[in-house]
């Protein structure tokens, strides 16, 4: 099983979540390695969900070289 840390491949993480009991959808965002984050109401129609949680890794343009020997996908 291949496991990668988001620190290796992403520079930002966003978590979208919406309860089936509420109309409001929320997004949590943070830059990888930062101790700061934001939580805000997500009113972008492009992100609209019926319910659930979606995790989005915003991939680095050029990942830093690492000692990880990952198999080709």
Buried (B, 14 or more C-beta within 10 A) or exposed (E): EEEEEBBEBBBBBBBBBBEEEEEEBBBBBBEBEEEEEEEEEBEEEEBEEEEEEEEBBBEBEEBEEEEEEEEEE
